[in-house]
């Protein structure tokens, strides 16, 4: 009986103390339901997790045993629609799209970064072209009078002719008759100029003027008329001259052939200047303008570029090749550029100063462009950017990143894959239109990752 009293009294006192303490806690709202099936007492048990490795769960703050990142509070009562209502929930939601990588992981994934810089951006437009005759430097040597070609001074295509030397001589009875009329008109003028009657003296001058005009219509030059007047007898043949000096590109007659008025004897082209007609694609021709300098390169003269300027842009588009033609005036010393020769053209267009990154840093999904930015050492976050002009190696960034921020220039697709596995959903890979093969620039040499701590199985809650 004494033993029962020793047990009963302490038990009663314990029950009374528990009842009093429980009443006080209930009065302060510790056991009230918050509407989600949890009590305030249960919320006092705070757990901590890693944003990169959510299966790591600890009951106190610290660092992740895998990546070494600071643990964040684990939120169990996040809304079903995914909307963040508290700073902790917002932080955890924002971190879903981020990817953390250790030094070893970066080397294995071939991830290299570079700073976004503000540089002068120059776009280089490459085009193909064909050398053509300068149409403003072409002419035809024609017969001004009907007759027979007594002599040809030029017998081959490609021969050089001068406008001061005759290329052929034509015999024409009409020419001889007109010369005789001119000589008679000159003789009559000399006889009538001393007449006391003004109408008679002036009539002599009129006859000479009419005969001179007919000779000039036959292609006789002033100097030839002067020689005719000095010699006092007609020339049997008439020399034919070319309008310009140049190269014979077509020979139309033979010696002894009869020709009519206006018949073409030779086609002449001056090749001291040529045209190069280049074809520019429709998405690039807005960057070209008249007066722009163009560098012409030919396989016939490697390492010796020619320089010219755009003189005309054709106002129509070729529907088959989707290109616009532009004409380049090209000096041709030594006639090195031959008509119908294929050449390559390079046009450099200055675009001014802009933020530029390597082309491999931008992931194009077809609907948007994404760049992975290293927000902090080892932490990458996706950033939507708006791109502008593209050069061979660099691309202009209009908005989305700032100067000095580090971007991933290689391994971006592997980083994005890691984000997809986490559920970040940054890029839709089914929309990829393809991209340049990543280049490894400045990748860090492989080093053993420093130990962040010992990974224990009891740290994980699967």
C-alpha positions in Angstrom: 0.0 0.0 0.0 2.9 2.3 0.8 4.4 1.5 -2.6 1.2 2.4 -4.4 1.2 5.8 -2.7 4.8 6.5 -3.8 3.8 5.8 -7.5 0.3 7.5 -7.4 1.3 10.8 -5.9 4.1 11.7 -8.5 1.8 10.5 -11.3 -1.0 12.8 -10.2 1.3 15.7 -9.9 2.7 15.1 -13.4 -0.8 14.9 -14.9 -1.8 18.2 -13.2 1.4 19.9 -14.4 0.8 18.7 -18.0 -2.9 19.9 -17.9 -1.9 23.3 -16.7 0.9 23.6 -19.3 -1.3 22.4 -22.1 -4.0 24.8 -21.2 -1.5 27.7 -21.3 -0.2 26.6 -24.8 -3.8 26.2 -26.1 -4.7 29.6 -24.8 -1.8 31.1 -26.8 -2.9 29.2 -30.0 -0.2 26.6 -30.2 -2.6 23.8 -31.1 -4.9 25.7 -33.5 -5.1 24.4 -37.1 -3.9 26.8 -39.7 -6.3 25.5 -42.3 -3.7 23.2 -44.0 -3.9 20.4 -41.5 -0.8 21.6 -39.6 -0.5 23.0 -36.2 1.8 25.8 -35.0 3.9 23.3 -33.1 4.5 21.3 -36.2 5.8 24.5 -38.0 8.4 25.0 -35.4 10.3 22.0 -36.9 12.1 23.9 -39.7 13.9 21.8 -42.4 16.6 23.0 -44.7 17.4 21.9 -48.3 19.6 22.7 -51.3 18.1 24.6 -54.2 20.3 22.6 -56.6 19.8 19.2 -55.0 16.3 19.2 -53.4 16.8 15.6 -52.1 19.3 17.0 -49.6 17.3 17.8 -46.4 18.7 18.8 -43.0 17.3 20.0 -39.8 19.7 23.0 -39.4 21.3 25.5 -41.7 24.6 24.8 -43.4 26.1 24.0 -46.8 25.2 21.4 -49.4 27.5 18.4 -49.1 27.5 18.1 -52.9 27.9 21.6 -54.3 28.7 23.6 -51.2 25.9 26.1 -51.7 24.1 27.6 -48.7 21.0 25.7 -47.7 17.7 27.4 -47.9 14.5 26.9 -45.8 12.3 24.0 -47.1 8.8 25.2 -47.7 6.2 22.4 -47.4 3.0 24.4 -47.7 3.7 26.0 -51.1 0.4 26.8 -53.0 -0.8 24.2 -55.4 -0.7 26.7 -58.4 3.0 27.3 -57.9 2.6 31.0 -57.0 5.1 32.3 -54.4 3.4 34.0 -51.5 6.4 34.4 -49.1 10.0 35.5 -49.6 11.2 32.0 -49.0 8.8 30.5 -51.5 9.8 33.2 -54.1 13.5 32.5 -53.5 12.9 28.8 -53.9 10.9 29.3 -57.1 13.5 31.6 -58.6 16.2 29.1 -57.9 14.5 26.4 -59.9 15.9 27.7 -63.2 19.4 28.2 -61.9 22.1 25.6 -62.3 25.1 25.3 -60.0 28.3 23.6 -61.3 31.5 22.7 -59.5 34.9 23.1 -61.1 35.0 19.4 -62.0 31.5 19.5 -63.5 32.4 22.6 -65.6 35.5 20.8 -67.0 33.6 17.7 -67.7 30.8 19.7 -69.4 33.3 21.8 -71.3 31.8 25.0 -70.0 33.8 28.2 -70.8 32.7 31.7 -70.0 33.7 35.2 -71.3 32.7 38.7 -70.4 30.1 40.6 -72.5 32.0 43.6 -73.8 31.1 46.8 -75.6 33.1 46.9 -78.8 33.0 48.4 -82.3 31.0 45.9 -84.4 31.8 45.6 -88.0 29.6 43.4 -90.3 31.3 41.7 -93.2 29.2 41.0 -96.3 30.5 38.4 -98.7 29.2 38.2 -102.2 30.1 36.9 -105.6 30.4 38.9 -108.8 31.2 38.9 -112.5 33.5 41.4 -114.3 31.6 43.2 -117.1 32.4 45.9 -119.7 31.9 49.5 -118.6 29.0 50.3 -120.9 29.8 54.0 -120.7 33.2 53.2 -122.3 32.0 51.2 -125.3 31.7 52.4 -128.9 31.2 51.3 -132.5 33.2 52.2 -135.5 30.7 52.7 -138.4 30.7 53.6 -142.0 29.5 57.1 -142.6 29.3 56.6 -146.3 28.5 53.6 -148.6 31.5 52.2 -150.4 34.2 49.5 -150.6 36.7 48.8 -147.8 40.0 49.3 -149.6 42.2 48.7 -146.6 41.9 47.5 -143.0 44.4 48.7 -140.4 43.0 46.4 -137.8 42.6 42.7 -138.6 42.3 40.9 -135.3 40.0 40.9 -132.2 41.8 42.1 -129.1 44.0 44.6 -130.9 44.4 48.0 -129.3 43.1 51.0 -131.4 43.5 54.7 -130.9 40.9 57.4 -131.8 43.7 59.4 -133.4 44.6 56.6 -135.9 42.4 55.3 -138.7 41.1 51.7 -138.5 40.0 51.4 -142.1 39.9 53.2 -145.5 36.7 53.3 -147.6 36.5 54.1 -151.4 33.3 55.8 -152.4 32.3 57.5 -155.6 29.9 59.7 -153.8 32.8 60.9 -151.6 34.9 61.7 -154.6 32.0 63.7 -156.2 31.4 65.7 -153.1 35.1 66.5 -152.8 35.1 67.8 -156.4 32.0 69.9 -155.6 33.8 71.4 -152.6 36.9 72.3 -154.7 34.7 73.9 -157.4 32.9 75.9 -154.7 36.2 77.1 -153.3 37.4 78.1 -156.8 34.1 80.0 -157.5 34.3 81.8 -154.2 37.8 83.0 -155.0 36.6 84.3 -158.3 33.4 86.0 -157.0 34.8 87.5 -153.8 36.1 90.6 -155.7 32.7 91.3 -157.2 31.2 94.7 -156.5 27.8 93.2 -156.1 27.4 91.9 -152.5 24.8 89.2 -153.4 27.3 87.6 -155.8 30.2 87.6 -153.4 28.1 86.2 -150.6 26.8 83.5 -152.9 30.3 82.1 -153.3 30.6 81.7 -149.5 27.3 79.9 -149.4 28.3 77.3 -151.9 31.5 76.6 -150.0 29.6 76.2 -146.8 27.1 73.8 -148.3 29.8 71.6 -149.8 31.8 71.6 -146.5 28.6 70.5 -144.6 28.1 67.5 -147.0 31.7 66.4 -146.5 31.3 66.5 -142.7 28.2 64.4 -142.9 30.3 61.8 -144.7 32.6 61.7 -141.7 35.4 63.9 -143.1 37.2 65.9 -140.3 38.1 69.6 -140.4 41.7 68.7 -140.7 41.0 66.5 -143.8 39.0 69.3 -145.4 41.9 71.7 -144.9 44.3 69.2 -146.5 41.8 68.7 -149.4 41.7 72.5 -150.0 45.5 72.7 -149.8 46.1 69.8 -152.2 43.4 70.9 -154.7 42.5 67.4 -155.7 40.1 64.8 -154.1 41.2 61.8 -152.0 40.3 58.4 -153.5 39.6 56.8 -150.1 38.2 58.1 -146.8 39.9 57.1 -143.5 37.6 55.9 -140.7 38.4 56.6 -137.1 37.0 55.2 -133.8 35.2 57.4 -131.3 37.3 56.1 -128.4 40.6 54.4 -127.7 40.4 50.8 -126.5 40.4 47.1 -127.4 38.6 45.6 -130.4 36.1 43.1 -129.0 34.3 42.4 -132.2 35.4 42.6 -135.9 32.4 42.8 -138.3 34.0 43.3 -141.8 36.7 42.0 -144.1 39.0 43.9 -146.6 37.3 44.4 -149.9 33.8 44.2 -148.5 31.1 46.7 -149.6 29.4 48.4 -146.7 26.3 50.7 -146.4 25.8 53.9 -144.5 25.8 53.2 -140.8 27.1 49.6 -141.0 29.2 48.6 -138.0 32.8 47.8 -138.7 34.2 47.3 -135.2 33.1 47.1 -131.5 35.5 48.9 -129.2 35.7 48.8 -125.4 37.9 50.8 -123.1 39.1 48.3 -120.4 40.9 50.8 -118.2 37.8 50.8 -116.0 35.4 47.8 -115.7 32.2 47.1 -113.9 31.9 44.3 -111.3 28.3 43.3 -110.8 27.9 41.6 -107.4 24.9 39.8 -106.0 23.8 40.5 -102.4 21.2 38.5 -100.6 18.0 40.3 -99.7 18.5 40.2 -96.0 21.9 42.0 -96.4 21.3 44.6 -99.1 19.9 47.2 -96.7 23.5 47.5 -95.3 25.0 48.6 -98.7 24.8 52.0 -100.2 26.2 54.0 -103.1 29.8 55.2 -102.6 30.6 52.3 -100.2 34.1 50.8 -100.6 34.3 47.2 -101.9 37.2 44.8 -101.9 37.4 42.5 -104.9 39.4 39.3 -104.7 40.2 37.0 -107.6 41.7 33.5 -107.7 43.9 34.6 -110.6 45.6 37.1 -108.3 45.7 35.6 -104.8 46.8 38.0 -102.1 46.3 41.0 -104.4 42.8 42.5 -103.7 41.4 45.3 -105.9 39.4 48.2 -104.5 36.4 49.9 -106.0 33.2 51.7 -105.0 29.5 51.0 -105.4 28.1 53.2 -108.1 24.6 51.8 -108.6 22.2 49.5 -106.8 19.6 47.9 -109.2 16.0 48.6 -108.2 14.8 45.0 -108.6 15.3 41.6 -107.0 16.1 38.4 -108.8 13.2 36.0 -108.0 15.3 32.9 -108.6 18.4 33.7 -106.5 16.7 36.1 -104.1 19.6 38.6 -104.6 20.0 42.2 -105.5 22.7 43.3 -107.9 25.0 46.2 -107.2 27.4 47.7 -109.7 31.0 48.4 -108.6 33.3 50.8 -110.6 36.7 49.2 -110.6 39.9 50.7 -112.0 41.7 48.1 -114.1 45.4 49.1 -114.4 47.2 46.6 -116.7 43.8 45.2 -117.7 44.2 42.4 -115.1 40.5 42.0 -114.6 39.0 40.4 -117.7 35.3 40.6 -118.6 33.2 37.5 -117.5 35.7 36.7 -114.8 34.2 35.4 -111.5 35.4 37.3 -108.4 34.5 37.5 -104.7 33.5 40.7 -103.1 33.9 41.7 -99.4 32.0 44.7 -98.0 32.7 45.9 -94.5 29.9 47.7 -92.8 30.6 49.6 -89.5 27.7 49.1 -87.1 29.0 51.4 -84.3 29.6 50.5 -80.7 27.5 47.8 -79.1 27.5 45.0 -76.5 28.8 41.8 -78.3 29.1 38.2 -77.2 30.3 35.2 -79.2 27.7 33.6 -81.4 28.0 30.3 -79.5 26.7 32.0 -76.4 23.2 32.5 -77.7 20.8 29.6 -77.8 18.1 30.3 -80.5 14.8 28.4 -79.9 13.1 29.8 -82.9 10.8 32.0 -80.6 13.3 33.5 -78.3 17.1 33.8 -77.7 18.6 32.6 -74.3 22.0 33.3 -72.8 23.3 31.5 -69.7 24.8 34.1 -67.4 27.1 33.3 -64.5 25.4 35.3 -61.8 27.8 34.1 -59.1 30.8 31.8 -59.2 29.5 28.4 -60.3 25.8 29.6 -60.5 24.3 30.0 -64.0 20.9 31.6 -64.7 19.0 31.8 -68.0 18.5 35.3 -69.5 16.3 36.2 -72.4 18.1 38.6 -74.8 17.2 40.6 -77.9 19.9 40.2 -80.6 20.8 42.5 -83.5 23.4 42.2 -86.2 25.6 39.1 -86.5 29.2 38.9 -87.7 31.3 35.9 -88.3 32.2 35.3 -84.7 30.1 37.8 -82.6 26.5 38.9 -82.3 25.1 42.2 -81.1 23.0 42.2 -77.9 20.4 44.9 -77.8 18.9 44.1 -74.4 19.1 41.4 -71.8 22.6 41.5 -70.4 25.0 44.2 -69.3 28.6 45.0 -70.0 30.9 42.9 -67.8 28.5 40.0 -67.1 30.0 36.6 -67.7 28.2 34.4 -70.2 28.7 30.7 -71.2 30.2 30.4 -74.6 30.4 26.6 -74.7 28.4 23.9 -72.9 25.3 26.0 -72.8 23.1 23.1 -74.0 24.4 20.9 -71.2 23.6 23.6 -68.7 20.1 23.9 -70.1 19.7 20.1 -70.0 20.6 20.2 -66.3 18.0 22.9 -65.8 15.4 20.8 -67.6 16.1 17.8 -65.3 15.5 20.1 -62.3 12.2 21.3 -63.8 13.3 24.8 -64.7 12.0 24.6 -68.2 14.2 27.3 -69.7 14.5 26.2 -73.3 12.2 24.1 -75.6 14.7 21.9 -77.4 12.2 20.8 -79.9 12.2 24.3 -81.3 16.0 24.5 -81.9 16.8 25.6 -85.3 20.4 24.5 -85.0 23.5 26.5 -84.1 27.2 26.8 -84.5 29.4 24.1 -83.1 30.6 25.3 -79.7 34.3 26.2 -79.5 36.4 25.7 -76.5 37.9 29.1 -75.7 39.6 29.6 -72.4 38.3 26.4 -70.7 39.9 25.9 -67.3 42.3 23.0 -67.0 41.0 19.9 -65.2 41.5 20.1 -61.5 40.3 18.0 -58.6 37.3 19.7 -57.0 37.9 20.7 -53.4 36.1 18.7 -50.8 33.0 20.4 -49.6 32.2 17.9 -47.0 31.5 14.3 -46.6 28.3 13.1 -48.3 26.3 10.9 -46.0 23.3 8.8 -46.9 21.5 10.1 -43.8 21.6 13.6 -45.3 19.3 12.5 -48.1 15.5 12.1 -47.8 14.2 10.3 -50.8 
